[in-house]
Amino acid sequence: MASFADSIYAEGDARRVAVFSAKPYDAKYMREAKTDLGISVDFAFHGERLCQESAHLAQGAGTVCIFVNDTCDEGVLEQLHGYGVKMVALRCAGFNNVAAEKATELGITVARVPAYSPDAVAEHAVTLTMSLNRKIPCGWNKTRGQNFSLVGQMGFDMKGKRVGIIGTGLIGGIAARIFKRGFNCDVVAYDMRVNPKLADPEPEGLGIPYLSLDEVLTTADIISLHVPLFPATKHMINDEAIAKMKPGVIIINTSRGGLIDTEALIRGLKSKQIGGAGLDVYEGEDKYFFEDFSDDVIDDDIFARLLGFPNVIVTAHQAFFTVEALREISETTLRNVDGVAECGSPPKQRGTLETAVLAN
């Protein structure tokens, strides 16, 4: 584990960065970004997730760098403030795990990476869809056992199927384009804000109609979630929403686990109202994802039940996980740190995307 012992910076300097939930690939790409950009920082990489019990590891640092399952609530922020931390740098776009108002109150700058690789996440959503439709896990497992029967592996043509995109920001917009132009699907969308790149007539846009949420839920063959997790969106996919859906609907979630009430999802799967679910996120994932539990018992009964369905594919929050994304995350994170150290605020990503997280 890295040390601050030979640091050239003053205690509490934003350029001294304690990186939590760090994996070998995080260290590799952050060190490469440091060299490529010529930005002076000192790293301490910690495998532990940030929480009240591990926050002491940030002593001496001016910045803590966290990921999706780290806890940065009011209590943790109070601890970090006491250690002289001036910045929380998120290696992700979502910031639902940070008490932004408390950070503002304490004078701690919070910055994120709004667009690390929207293509990667959108492509993963489509991959989950096709893997469920064409029963790829089933076929792969059977042929490995020399079973070449096609029984139980029938899918359907994507052409003409209605795909409902809920959330049409960068990722949702790319997913919509792939489904429409790649598969010739009937794509419809729901969002509080209309994205002209989707709604405008072709060729300037994609000519995708925006419908009410109920219209999307009741008419789509496939529903793909691309909205952030806020109180208003928590469990937006619940018993009531599932009851409105077409029997056999496929649900895809590459955004945040809390968008789906997992127990309601299980009920929908058992009743066959839901024909399949492709999940890169799970609302209780913070205990399991990014770690190896192959020799342990999953003691989350809901998660264990979910993993037992043959028509459910769970990937461990890997939608973002591409070479391009890790480079972008690392470089934007270091630019954010450098901006705060130099002038007190992070720069916009690519000159246009706001990286600073402000309290509502």
C-alpha positions in Angstrom: 0.0 0.0 0.0 1.3 3.4 -0.9 2.6 5.8 1.7 2.6 9.6 2.1 5.9 9.5 3.9 7.9 11.2 1.2 5.3 13.7 0.1 6.4 17.1 -0.9 3.1 18.7 -0.2 1.8 20.3 3.0 -0.6 18.4 5.1 -4.1 18.8 3.8 -3.0 19.8 0.3 -5.5 18.8 -2.3 -2.7 17.1 -4.3 -2.4 14.5 -1.6 -5.0 12.0 -2.7 -6.3 9.0 -0.6 -8.0 6.7 -3.1 -10.6 4.4 -1.6 -12.1 1.2 -3.1 -8.9 1.0 -5.1 -8.2 -2.0 -7.4 -5.0 -2.7 -9.3 -6.5 -1.3 -12.5 -7.3 2.0 -10.7 -3.7 2.4 -9.6 -2.5 1.6 -13.1 -4.6 4.1 -15.0 -4.3 6.9 -12.4 -0.6 6.6 -12.4 -0.5 6.6 -16.2 -2.8 9.7 -16.2 -0.5 11.4 -13.7 2.5 10.9 -16.1 0.6 11.6 -19.3 -0.9 14.9 -18.0 2.1 16.0 -16.1 0.0 16.7 -13.0 1.8 16.5 -9.6 -0.1 14.5 -7.1 0.7 11.9 -4.4 -1.5 8.8 -4.2 -2.3 6.5 -1.3 -4.3 3.6 -2.7 -6.6 1.8 -0.2 -8.6 -1.3 -1.0 -11.1 -0.5 1.8 -14.3 1.3 1.0 -14.8 4.7 2.5 -17.0 4.6 5.6 -16.8 5.8 9.2 -14.6 2.9 10.2 -12.1 3.5 7.3 -12.2 7.3 7.1 -9.1 7.5 9.3 -7.0 6.4 6.3 -7.6 9.8 4.9 -5.5 11.5 7.6 -2.9 13.7 6.0 -4.7 13.8 2.6 -6.3 16.9 1.2 -8.5 14.9 -1.3 -10.3 11.6 -1.0 -11.1 9.8 -4.2 -14.1 7.4 -4.1 -16.2 5.1 -6.2 -19.9 4.1 -6.5 -20.2 2.0 -3.3 -18.2 4.2 -0.9 -20.1 5.9 1.8 -19.7 9.7 2.1 -22.6 10.7 4.3 -22.7 13.5 6.8 -20.9 11.6 9.5 -18.0 10.6 7.2 -17.8 14.2 5.8 -17.5 15.5 9.4 -14.6 13.1 10.0 -12.9 14.1 6.7 -13.3 17.7 7.5 -11.6 17.1 10.8 -8.6 15.6 9.0 -8.3 18.7 6.8 -9.8 17.1 3.6 -10.7 19.8 1.1 -12.1 17.7 -1.7 -14.1 14.6 -2.6 -13.2 13.4 -6.1 -15.7 10.8 -7.5 -14.4 8.3 -10.0 -18.0 8.1 -11.5 -20.9 10.2 -12.7 -23.4 9.4 -9.9 -23.1 11.2 -6.6 -26.0 9.8 -4.6 -23.6 8.4 -2.1 -22.3 11.9 -1.1 -24.2 14.3 1.2 -23.6 17.2 -1.1 -25.3 19.8 1.2 -23.1 18.8 4.1 -20.0 19.0 2.0 -21.0 22.5 0.9 -21.6 23.5 4.6 -18.1 22.2 5.5 -16.4 23.9 2.5 -15.5 20.6 0.9 -15.5 20.6 -2.9 -17.2 17.6 -4.6 -16.4 16.8 -8.2 -17.3 13.9 -10.5 -16.7 12.5 -13.9 -20.0 13.2 -15.8 -19.1 11.3 -19.0 -16.4 8.7 -18.8 -17.7 6.3 -21.5 -21.4 6.6 -22.2 -20.8 4.3 -25.2 -19.5 1.5 -22.9 -22.5 1.6 -20.7 -25.0 1.8 -23.5 -23.3 -1.0 -25.4 -23.4 -3.1 -22.2 -27.2 -2.5 -21.9 -27.7 -3.7 -25.4 -25.4 -6.7 -24.7 -27.5 -7.7 -21.7 -30.7 -7.4 -23.9 -29.4 -9.6 -26.6 -27.9 -12.2 -24.2 -31.3 -12.5 -22.5 -33.2 -12.6 -25.8 -31.0 -15.2 -27.5 -30.4 -17.2 -24.3 -26.6 -16.9 -24.6 -25.8 -18.1 -21.0 -28.0 -21.1 -21.4 -26.5 -22.0 -24.8 -22.9 -21.5 -23.6 -23.5 -23.7 -20.6 -25.1 -26.5 -22.6 -22.4 -26.7 -25.3 -19.7 -26.8 -22.6 -21.4 -30.0 -21.5 -21.6 -31.2 -25.1 -25.4 -30.7 -25.2 -26.2 -29.3 -28.6 -30.0 -29.3 -28.3 -31.7 -26.0 -29.0 -34.6 -26.7 -26.7 -35.3 -23.8 -24.4 -33.2 -21.3 -26.4 -35.7 -19.7 -28.7 -35.4 -15.9 -29.0 -37.2 -13.3 -31.1 -36.2 -10.9 -33.9 -35.4 -7.4 -32.5 -36.7 -5.7 -35.7 -39.9 -3.9 -34.9 -39.9 -4.6 -31.2 -40.7 -1.6 -29.0 -37.8 -0.5 -26.8 -38.6 2.0 -24.0 -35.6 4.1 -23.0 -36.2 5.7 -19.6 -33.7 8.5 -19.2 -32.3 10.1 -22.4 -29.0 11.7 -21.3 -25.7 10.7 -22.9 -26.0 6.9 -22.1 -29.7 6.6 -22.8 -29.3 8.5 -26.0 -26.6 6.2 -27.3 -28.6 3.1 -26.3 -31.6 4.5 -28.2 -29.5 5.0 -31.3 -28.1 1.5 -31.2 -31.5 -0.1 -30.8 -33.1 2.1 -33.5 -30.3 2.2 -36.1 -28.6 -1.1 -35.3 -31.7 -3.3 -34.9 -34.4 -1.2 -36.5 -36.4 -1.3 -33.3 -39.4 0.9 -32.5 -37.8 3.0 -29.9 -39.8 5.3 -27.6 -38.5 7.4 -24.7 -39.4 9.0 -21.4 -37.6 11.8 -19.7 -38.4 15.0 -17.9 -36.3 16.8 -20.5 -36.5 16.1 -24.2 -33.1 15.4 -25.9 -33.3 17.0 -29.4 -30.7 14.5 -30.6 -33.4 11.8 -30.1 -36.6 13.7 -30.7 -35.7 15.8 -33.8 -36.6 14.4 -37.2 -34.0 12.5 -39.0 -31.3 13.1 -40.2 -30.6 15.7 -37.5 -32.1 13.6 -34.8 -33.5 10.1 -34.5 -37.2 10.8 -34.8 -37.9 9.0 -31.5 -41.2 10.0 -29.9 -41.4 10.9 -26.2 -44.3 9.3 -24.3 -45.6 9.4 -20.8 -44.0 7.0 -18.4 -47.2 5.0 -18.3 -47.2 4.7 -22.1 -43.7 3.4 -22.1 -44.4 0.9 -19.3 -47.5 -0.4 -21.0 -46.3 -0.7 -24.5 -42.6 -1.6 -24.5 -41.3 -5.1 -25.1 -37.9 -4.1 -23.6 -37.4 -1.4 -21.0 -33.9 0.0 -20.4 -33.2 2.3 -17.4 -30.8 5.2 -17.7 -31.8 7.6 -15.0 -29.9 8.7 -11.9 -30.9 7.6 -8.4 -32.7 10.3 -6.5 -35.5 10.1 -4.0 -38.0 10.7 -6.8 -36.6 7.8 -8.9 -36.0 5.3 -6.1 -38.0 2.1 -6.7 -39.6 3.6 -9.8 -39.8 0.0 -11.0 -42.2 -1.4 -8.3 -45.2 -3.7 -8.1 -47.5 -1.0 -9.6 -45.2 -0.3 -12.5 -44.6 -4.0 -13.2 -48.3 -4.6 -13.3 -48.7 -2.1 -16.1 -46.0 -3.8 -18.3 -46.6 -6.2 -21.2 -46.4 -9.8 -20.1 -42.9 -11.2 -20.9 -41.2 -7.7 -20.9 -37.4 -7.6 -20.6 -36.0 -5.1 -18.1 -32.4 -3.8 -18.3 -30.7 -1.7 -15.6 -27.2 -0.4 -16.0 -27.8 2.7 -14.0 -28.3 2.3 -10.2 -29.7 -0.7 -8.3 -32.1 1.4 -6.2 -34.2 2.2 -9.3 -35.8 -1.2 -9.0 -37.6 -2.7 -6.0 -35.9 -6.1 -6.1 -38.6 -7.9 -4.2 -41.2 -6.6 -6.7 -38.9 -7.7 -9.5 -38.7 -11.2 -8.1 -42.5 -11.3 -7.8 -42.7 -10.2 -11.5 -40.3 -12.9 -12.5 -42.2 -15.6 -10.6 -45.5 -14.6 -12.2 -43.9 -14.5 -15.6 -45.0 -10.9 -16.0 -41.3 -10.2 -16.5 -39.7 -12.4 -19.1 -36.1 -11.5 -18.2 -33.9 -9.0 -16.4 -30.4 -7.9 -17.2 -28.9 -6.2 -14.2 -25.5 -4.6 -14.0 -26.5 -3.0 -10.6 -28.3 -4.2 -7.5 -29.6 -2.1 -4.6 -27.6 -4.1 -2.1 -24.5 -4.4 -4.2 -22.2 -2.5 -1.9 -21.6 -5.6 0.2 -20.6 -7.8 -2.8 -19.7 -6.1 -6.0 -16.0 -5.7 -6.9 -15.1 -8.5 -4.5 -14.6 -12.3 -4.8 -17.2 -14.3 -2.8 -16.7 -17.5 -4.7 -15.8 -19.4 -1.5 -18.5 -17.7 0.7 -22.2 -18.0 1.2 -24.4 -15.1 -0.1 -26.3 -14.2 3.0 -28.5 -11.7 1.3 -31.5 -13.9 0.6 -33.1 -11.5 -1.9 -29.9 -11.4 -3.9 -29.4 -15.1 -3.7 -33.0 -15.7 -5.0 -32.4 -13.3 -7.8 -29.2 -15.1 -8.9 -31.2 -18.3 -9.1 -33.4 -17.3 -12.0 -32.4 -18.7 -15.3 -33.8 -15.6 -17.1 -31.8 -13.2 -15.0 -28.3 -12.0 -15.9 -26.3 -10.2 -13.2 -23.0 -8.5 -14.0 -21.1 -6.9 -11.2 -21.3 -3.2 -12.2 -19.0 -3.8 -15.2 -20.9 -1.7 -17.8 -18.3 1.1 -17.5 -15.3 -1.2 -17.5 -13.4 -0.5 -20.7 -9.9 0.7 -21.3 -11.3 4.0 -22.7 -13.5 4.6 -19.7 -10.7 4.0 -17.2 -8.5 6.4 -19.0 -11.2 9.1 -19.1 -12.1 8.5 -15.4 -8.5 8.8 -14.3 -7.6 11.9 -16.5 -10.8 13.8 -15.6 -10.4 13.0 -11.9 -6.8 14.3 -11.9 -7.8 17.4 -13.8 -10.5 17.9 -11.1 -7.9 17.6 -8.3 -5.5 19.8 -10.1 -8.2 22.5 -10.7 -9.2 22.5 -7.0 -5.5 22.7 -5.9 -4.7 25.5 -8.4 -7.8 27.7 -8.3 -10.3 26.2 -5.9 -12.7 24.6 -8.5 -12.7 21.7 -10.9 -12.7 22.5 -14.7 -15.5 21.4 -16.9 -15.0 18.0 -18.6 -14.2 18.4 -22.3 -14.9 22.1 -21.8 -18.7 21.7 -21.6 -19.7 19.2 -18.9 -20.0 20.4 -15.4 -17.9 18.3 -13.0 -18.7 20.2 -9.8 -21.4 18.7 -7.6 -23.4 21.4 -6.0 -26.0 21.1 -3.2 -29.6 21.6 -4.3 
